[in-house]
Amino acid sequence: MSYRFRFQRICFCAPDATAPLLVVVSRNRVISVARADTGEAVTPGETLPLTVERLFDEIERAIDQEAAALTVGYDPVRGYPLSIDIDRDFRIA
């Protein structure tokens, strides 16, 4: 299966860490990642969940680790995550 999507992490991080990315996936492998605003190719860190499978893994990890809050919005037809909001600890900004 091949697909593309826009990914953006929102956190209290450096601006480069929160830049929106365009991700292309083929056969569950990331083929390319580029900044959505400039088209510049990006080499993402291993911690970014850049496939739908890894997004589901991130949700499962939040559940298993009993995150303080977890809100997930799913596509009503295909069921993949559209948005994921994880607060692992209310005491951390």
N, C-alpha and C positions, 0 to 999 in steps of 0.2 A: 504494500500500500504506500502511496506517495501523497504527501500533503504539504502545505505551507501554512504558517501562522505567525502572528505578531506576539512577541513575548516582552513583558516589561515587569521588572521587579521593582516594587516600591518599598523603600526602607530608609532608615537614617544612615545612608551610605554615601560614598563619593559619587558625583554626577555620572562618571563613566559606568558605575555599577547599576545605575537606574535608567540608562538610555534604552529606549525601545528598540527591539531587535526584530528583524525578519528572519525566520528560520525555515529552511527547506529540508524535509525529511523524505527519504526513500528507503523502503524495506526496513523500517525502524532504525535507520542510521541517519544521523545529521549529515547532510550534504554540504550545506552552507549556512553561514550566519553573517548577517550584515546589519549595520546600524540603519534603522528605519529612516532617520532624518537625512543621512548623507549617502547611504548605499555602500559605505566603506566596509570592507570585509573585517570580521572580528574573530578572534580565537577565544571562545568562551572558556571559563574555568570549568572544571569537572563537576562543580557543585550545582550548576544550573540544570534544572530539569527541562531539557529542550526536545523531548518527544512526548507524545500523549501518554505513552506507557510510563515514562518517568514522572509526569504530572500526577498520575494515579498513585505511583509509588510515594510521592511526596505527601499526598493526602493520607495514605495508609500510615506513613511514618508519624504524621501529626496525631492520628488517632491512637496508634500504639504507644506514643510517648505522652499521651494525655495532655495535649496542648491546652493552654488556658482558654483559647477560643479558636474555633475553626468554622469558617463559612465558605461554602463552595457553590458556585452557580454553574449549572450544567446546560448544555445544548438540549432543548426539549425534544428534538427529533433523534439525534445521534448519540446523545449521552456523554459526550466528552466534556471536560471542564472548560468553562469559559472564563471563570475567575476563581481564584483561590486566595483566601485571606486567612493567614495563620498567625496567631499571637501565641508564641510558645510560653511566655511568662508575662503576666500583667505588670510585674514590677520592673520590667526592662523597657526603656523607651523605644 
